[in-house]
């Protein structure tokens, strides 16, 4: 046998050890209720994170931008950790299991992402709740995009009591961020709940909100095909150009044909977060006669992602100031993802005396804790007479 092995190695043959399948994962003990093994929000607003992983050696939980929280293992194989009382909000988190990042498989709320690695959990008591108020309708619309030559999906929110006989309503086009999906502003942004609750409090004008997919997946703009170093300079500009064509050539005409919408610039707004903020900048400033309201929340700018149309528009101060009813820029004060982009945009707007509203959220990073309040504040301003 030893001689045969030597001959095989000399001949360049590669031998590998036989592969053995792992045993099926263990299940929680059946004599205890399942709630003992899964994550839950306590009555005081704290969260108890739980994970049944009897063979794991070390487990921690990453909660938002906080430092990881070490979890302790009990005799039944359940790892757990309890937070302090948290303010009402929607939080994102993940488990680190022996160095492997995992969603919480004991819940039903994964974050909408192209590559899912994070879960969501709601601590009730805020504007993000589903309240006993009149509710709008949320429809997932599939349409053929001629601009992209593909089948595309978008969410369309219509306010309570909307019908084919309604008076024409203004429309906000709302874009999500990099790596997320068309469901991001719905599931994580909680846009439908925010809209319902603000409308019930009469703090905003009735409007239709369109949530497109920011990612176009055109051949020259597929993020997974590019190294991270090319995302800002190559992917974002190419994708934004494609998404802008889809918006102008497909989405706006679709809404005019299928919904009761206004057809004037004052009745049209575009906003977005992070990559979606860049999209709002590109589309909003490229079509000043189409949109009168533009908002970029922690948005990438031409500081890192070039766009000739945006740069040209920024050099036409009088045209922008005349065309835009509101130009909003927001960011977290500790944002190290787009902080330089936003600072560069802010400096350009100030230098050129372009009217805008700027808000910085203290001690926050690149996170939904910035973007949801930014959306609320923008909704309370947009489409006002």
C-alpha positions as CSV (number, residue, x, y, z in Angstrom):
1,X,0.0,0.0,0.0
2,X,2.9,2.4,0.9
3,X,4.5,1.7,-2.5
4,X,1.2,2.3,-4.3
5,X,0.7,5.6,-2.5
6,X,4.2,6.7,-3.4
7,X,3.6,5.9,-7.1
8,X,0.3,7.9,-7.1
9,X,2.0,10.9,-5.5
10,X,4.9,10.7,-8.0
11,X,2.3,10.5,-10.8
12,X,0.7,13.8,-9.6
13,X,-2.5,12.2,-8.4
14,X,-4.2,14.0,-5.6
15,X,-5.8,12.0,-2.8
16,X,-8.1,13.6,-0.3
17,X,-9.5,12.2,2.9
18,X,-13.1,10.9,2.6
19,X,-15.8,13.4,3.4
20,X,-18.3,12.6,6.2
21,X,-21.6,14.4,6.5
22,X,-22.3,16.1,9.8
23,X,-25.0,14.8,12.1
24,X,-28.3,16.6,11.9
25,X,-28.4,19.7,14.1
26,X,-29.9,19.2,17.5
27,X,-33.3,20.5,18.3
28,X,-34.4,22.2,21.5
29,X,-35.7,19.8,24.2
30,X,-39.4,19.1,23.5
31,X,-40.5,19.2,27.1
32,X,-39.9,23.0,27.3
33,X,-41.9,25.7,25.4
34,X,-40.1,27.1,22.4
35,X,-40.1,30.6,23.9
36,X,-37.3,29.5,26.2
37,X,-35.0,29.2,23.2
38,X,-35.8,32.2,21.0
39,X,-35.2,35.9,21.1
40,X,-38.0,38.0,22.7
41,X,-38.8,41.6,23.7
42,X,-39.6,41.9,27.4
43,X,-42.4,43.9,28.8
44,X,-40.0,46.6,30.1
45,X,-38.5,47.2,26.6
46,X,-35.4,45.2,27.1
47,X,-34.4,42.4,24.7
48,X,-33.4,38.9,25.6
49,X,-31.4,37.4,22.8
50,X,-31.4,33.6,22.7
51,X,-29.8,31.0,20.4
52,X,-29.9,27.2,20.8
53,X,-26.4,26.1,19.7
54,X,-25.2,23.3,22.1
55,X,-22.0,22.6,20.2
56,X,-20.9,26.3,19.8
57,X,-17.8,27.3,21.7
58,X,-18.4,31.1,21.8
59,X,-21.4,33.2,20.8
60,X,-21.9,37.0,20.9
61,X,-24.6,39.3,19.5
62,X,-24.0,42.5,17.5
63,X,-26.7,45.0,18.1
64,X,-26.6,48.0,15.8
65,X,-23.5,50.0,16.1
66,X,-22.8,48.9,19.7
67,X,-19.9,46.7,20.8
68,X,-20.7,43.0,20.6
69,X,-22.4,41.6,23.6
70,X,-21.0,38.2,24.9
71,X,-23.7,35.5,25.4
72,X,-23.7,32.9,28.2
73,X,-24.4,29.2,27.7
74,X,-26.9,27.4,29.9
75,X,-26.9,23.7,30.7
76,X,-29.5,23.0,28.0
77,X,-27.3,24.4,25.2
78,X,-29.1,27.8,24.9
79,X,-26.9,30.9,24.7
80,X,-28.5,34.1,26.0
81,X,-27.8,37.8,26.8
82,X,-30.2,40.5,28.0
83,X,-29.9,44.2,27.2
84,X,-30.9,47.2,29.3
85,X,-34.2,48.8,28.7
86,X,-34.1,50.2,25.1
87,X,-36.0,53.1,23.6
88,X,-38.9,52.1,21.2
89,X,-37.3,51.5,17.8
90,X,-36.6,48.8,15.2
91,X,-33.1,47.3,15.9
92,X,-30.9,45.3,13.7
93,X,-28.6,42.5,15.0
94,X,-26.7,39.4,14.2
95,X,-25.1,36.4,16.0
96,X,-21.3,35.7,15.9
97,X,-21.1,31.9,16.3
98,X,-17.5,30.8,16.6
99,X,-16.6,33.5,14.0
100,X,-19.5,32.8,11.7
101,X,-22.0,35.7,11.2
102,X,-25.6,34.5,11.3
103,X,-29.1,35.8,11.3
104,X,-31.4,34.8,14.1
105,X,-33.1,31.7,12.8
106,X,-35.5,31.7,15.8
107,X,-37.3,34.8,14.5
108,X,-39.2,35.7,11.2
109,X,-37.7,39.1,10.5
110,X,-34.5,39.0,8.5
111,X,-33.3,42.4,7.1
112,X,-34.1,42.7,3.4
113,X,-30.6,42.3,1.8
114,X,-29.1,40.9,-1.4
115,X,-27.0,38.7,0.9
116,X,-28.9,38.2,4.2
117,X,-26.8,38.4,7.3
118,X,-28.8,40.5,9.8
119,X,-32.1,40.3,11.6
120,X,-34.6,42.9,12.8
121,X,-36.5,43.2,16.1
122,X,-39.0,45.8,17.1
123,X,-39.3,47.4,20.6
124,X,-42.8,48.9,20.4
125,X,-43.9,52.4,21.4
126,X,-42.9,54.7,18.5
127,X,-44.2,55.9,15.2
128,X,-42.9,52.7,13.7
129,X,-45.7,50.7,15.3
130,X,-48.8,49.4,13.5
131,X,-51.4,51.6,15.3
132,X,-55.2,51.5,15.2
133,X,-55.5,54.2,12.5
134,X,-56.7,54.2,8.9
135,X,-54.2,52.3,6.8
136,X,-53.0,52.8,3.3
137,X,-52.5,50.1,0.7
138,X,-49.1,48.7,-0.2
139,X,-48.9,46.9,-3.5
140,X,-46.0,45.1,-5.0
141,X,-46.0,46.0,-8.7
142,X,-44.2,44.1,-11.4
143,X,-43.6,45.9,-14.7
144,X,-41.5,45.6,-17.8
145,X,-38.8,48.2,-17.9
146,X,-38.1,49.2,-21.5
147,X,-35.1,51.3,-20.3
148,X,-33.5,48.2,-18.7
149,X,-35.1,45.5,-20.9
150,X,-36.0,43.5,-17.8
151,X,-38.9,42.7,-15.5
152,X,-38.8,45.0,-12.5
153,X,-40.6,45.3,-9.2
154,X,-41.5,48.3,-7.0
155,X,-43.7,48.9,-4.1
156,X,-46.5,51.5,-4.3
157,X,-48.1,53.0,-1.2
158,X,-51.5,54.7,-1.6
159,X,-53.0,56.6,1.3
160,X,-56.3,55.6,3.1
161,X,-59.4,56.3,1.0
162,X,-57.4,56.5,-2.3
163,X,-59.5,55.4,-5.3
164,X,-59.7,55.9,-9.0
165,X,-61.9,58.8,-8.3
166,X,-59.5,60.5,-6.0
167,X,-58.0,63.9,-6.9
168,X,-54.5,63.6,-8.4
169,X,-52.0,63.1,-5.6
170,X,-48.3,64.1,-5.4
171,X,-45.7,61.3,-5.6
172,X,-42.5,60.6,-3.7
173,X,-40.0,58.2,-5.3
174,X,-38.0,56.7,-2.4
175,X,-34.7,54.8,-3.0
176,X,-33.0,52.2,-0.7
177,X,-29.3,51.8,0.0
178,X,-26.5,49.6,-1.3
179,X,-26.8,45.9,-0.7
180,X,-30.5,46.1,0.3
181,X,-33.6,45.2,-1.7
182,X,-36.8,46.7,-2.9
183,X,-38.3,45.6,0.5
184,X,-35.9,47.6,2.6
185,X,-37.9,50.8,3.1
186,X,-40.9,48.6,3.8
187,X,-39.6,46.1,6.3
188,X,-36.7,48.0,7.9
189,X,-37.6,51.6,7.1
190,X,-41.2,51.0,8.2
191,X,-42.3,53.6,5.6
192,X,-45.9,52.3,5.5
193,X,-46.3,52.6,9.3
194,X,-44.7,56.0,9.3
195,X,-47.0,57.3,6.5
196,X,-50.1,55.8,8.1
197,X,-49.3,57.4,11.5
198,X,-48.3,60.8,10.2
199,X,-51.4,61.0,8.1
200,X,-53.6,60.0,11.0
201,X,-52.0,62.9,13.0
202,X,-52.5,65.2,10.0
203,X,-48.8,66.1,10.0
204,X,-48.3,65.3,6.3
205,X,-50.1,65.8,3.0
206,X,-51.8,62.7,1.4
207,X,-49.4,61.3,-1.1
208,X,-48.4,58.2,-3.1
209,X,-45.0,56.8,-2.4
210,X,-43.2,54.7,-4.9
211,X,-40.3,52.5,-3.6
212,X,-38.2,51.3,-6.6
213,X,-35.3,48.8,-6.6
214,X,-32.2,51.0,-6.5
215,X,-30.1,48.1,-8.0
216,X,-30.7,47.8,-11.7
217,X,-28.6,44.7,-12.4
218,X,-27.7,45.9,-15.9
219,X,-24.7,44.0,-17.3
220,X,-22.2,46.8,-16.5
221,X,-23.5,47.4,-13.0
222,X,-23.7,44.2,-11.0
223,X,-22.1,44.8,-7.7
224,X,-21.2,41.2,-7.0
225,X,-19.1,41.2,-10.2
226,X,-16.8,44.0,-8.9
227,X,-14.2,44.4,-6.2
228,X,-15.1,46.6,-3.4
229,X,-12.6,49.2,-4.6
230,X,-14.6,49.8,-7.8
231,X,-18.0,50.3,-6.1
232,X,-17.9,54.0,-5.7
233,X,-16.1,55.0,-8.9
234,X,-17.5,52.4,-11.3
235,X,-20.7,50.7,-10.0
236,X,-22.5,53.7,-8.5
237,X,-22.2,55.9,-11.5
238,X,-23.2,53.2,-14.0
239,X,-26.1,51.9,-11.9
240,X,-27.4,55.5,-11.2
241,X,-27.5,56.2,-14.9
242,X,-29.5,53.1,-15.5
243,X,-31.8,53.7,-12.6
244,X,-32.4,57.3,-13.8
245,X,-33.4,56.1,-17.2
246,X,-35.8,53.6,-15.6
247,X,-37.3,56.3,-13.4
248,X,-37.9,58.8,-16.2
249,X,-38.8,56.4,-19.1
250,X,-40.7,53.7,-17.2
251,X,-41.7,54.5,-13.6
252,X,-43.1,58.0,-13.9
253,X,-45.0,57.1,-17.1
254,X,-46.3,53.9,-15.4
255,X,-47.6,56.0,-12.4
256,X,-49.3,58.5,-14.8
257,X,-51.0,55.7,-16.6
258,X,-52.2,53.6,-13.7
259,X,-52.7,56.0,-10.8
260,X,-54.3,59.3,-10.1
261,X,-51.1,61.4,-9.8
262,X,-50.1,65.0,-10.3
263,X,-48.1,65.8,-13.4
264,X,-46.2,68.9,-12.3
265,X,-42.7,69.3,-10.7
266,X,-44.2,70.6,-7.4
267,X,-46.1,67.3,-7.2
268,X,-43.0,65.1,-7.6
269,X,-40.2,64.4,-5.1
270,X,-37.2,62.0,-5.0
271,X,-35.3,60.9,-1.9
272,X,-33.1,58.1,-0.8
273,X,-30.6,56.8,1.8
274,X,-26.9,56.1,1.2
275,X,-26.6,54.8,-2.4
276,X,-30.3,55.8,-2.7
277,X,-29.3,59.3,-1.6
278,X,-26.8,59.4,-4.5
279,X,-29.7,58.2,-6.8
280,X,-31.9,61.0,-5.5
281,X,-29.1,63.5,-6.1
282,X,-28.5,62.2,-9.7
283,X,-32.1,62.1,-10.7
284,X,-33.2,65.1,-8.8
285,X,-30.6,67.5,-10.1
286,X,-30.6,66.0,-13.6
287,X,-34.3,66.7,-14.0
288,X,-35.0,70.0,-12.3
289,X,-38.1,70.5,-14.3
290,X,-39.4,67.1,-13.2
291,X,-38.8,67.2,-9.4
292,X,-39.2,70.2,-7.0
293,X,-38.3,68.3,-3.9
294,X,-35.0,66.4,-3.4
295,X,-33.6,64.7,-0.3
296,X,-30.4,62.8,0.3
297,X,-30.0,61.0,3.6
298,X,-26.4,60.0,4.4
299,X,-25.9,60.0,0.6
300,X,-22.9,59.2,-1.5
301,X,-22.0,62.3,-3.6
302,X,-19.8,63.2,-6.5
303,X,-16.9,63.6,-4.0
304,X,-16.4,59.8,-4.5
305,X,-18.8,58.9,-7.3
306,X,-18.6,61.1,-10.4
307,X,-21.6,62.4,-12.3
308,X,-21.3,65.1,-14.9
309,X,-25.0,66.1,-14.8
310,X,-24.9,66.7,-11.0
311,X,-21.7,68.7,-11.3
312,X,-23.2,70.8,-14.1
313,X,-26.4,71.4,-12.1
314,X,-24.4,72.5,-9.1
315,X,-22.8,75.2,-11.3
316,X,-26.2,76.6,-12.1
317,X,-27.1,78.1,-8.8
318,X,-30.0,80.3,-9.9
319,X,-31.6,77.4,-11.8
320,X,-31.5,75.1,-8.8
321,X,-32.7,77.7,-6.4
322,X,-35.6,78.5,-8.7
323,X,-36.5,74.9,-9.4
324,X,-36.3,73.2,-6.0
325,X,-38.9,73.9,-3.3
326,X,-36.7,72.0,-0.9
327,X,-33.3,70.4,-1.0
328,X,-32.5,68.3,2.2
329,X,-29.2,66.9,3.2
330,X,-28.8,64.8,6.4
331,X,-26.1,62.7,8.0
332,X,-25.0,61.1,11.3
333,X,-22.1,63.1,12.9
334,X,-20.0,59.9,13.3
335,X,-20.7,58.5,9.8
336,X,-17.4,57.2,8.5
337,X,-19.0,55.6,5.4
338,X,-20.2,58.8,3.6
339,X,-19.1,61.5,6.0
340,X,-16.6,63.0,3.5
341,X,-19.2,62.8,0.7
342,X,-21.7,64.7,2.6
343,X,-19.2,67.2,3.9
344,X,-18.0,67.8,0.3
345,X,-21.6,68.3,-0.9
346,X,-22.4,70.6,2.0
347,X,-19.3,72.8,1.3
348,X,-20.2,73.0,-2.4
349,X,-23.8,74.1,-1.7
350,X,-22.6,76.7,0.8
351,X,-19.9,78.0,-1.6
352,X,-22.3,78.3,-4.5
353,X,-25.1,79.7,-2.3
354,X,-27.5,76.9,-3.2
355,X,-30.5,76.9,-0.8
356,X,-30.7,73.7,1.2
357,X,-31.6,72.3,4.6
358,X,-28.9,70.5,6.4
359,X,-29.3,68.3,9.5
360,X,-26.7,66.4,11.4
361,X,-27.7,63.7,13.9
362,X,-25.4,63.7,16.9
363,X,-23.4,60.6,17.8
364,X,-25.0,58.5,15.1
365,X,-23.3,56.6,12.3
366,X,-24.4,55.2,8.9
367,X,-27.7,53.7,10.2
368,X,-31.5,53.7,10.2
369,X,-31.5,55.7,13.3
370,X,-30.6,58.6,11.0
371,X,-32.7,57.6,8.0
372,X,-36.1,57.0,9.5
373,X,-36.1,60.3,11.3
374,X,-34.8,62.0,8.2
375,X,-37.8,60.5,6.3
376,X,-40.2,61.7,8.9
377,X,-38.9,65.2,8.8
378,X,-38.9,65.3,5.0
379,X,-42.4,64.0,4.8
380,X,-43.6,66.7,7.1
381,X,-42.2,69.3,4.7
382,X,-42.8,67.9,1.2
383,X,-45.7,69.0,-0.9
384,X,-46.7,71.8,1.4
385,X,-48.2,74.8,-0.4
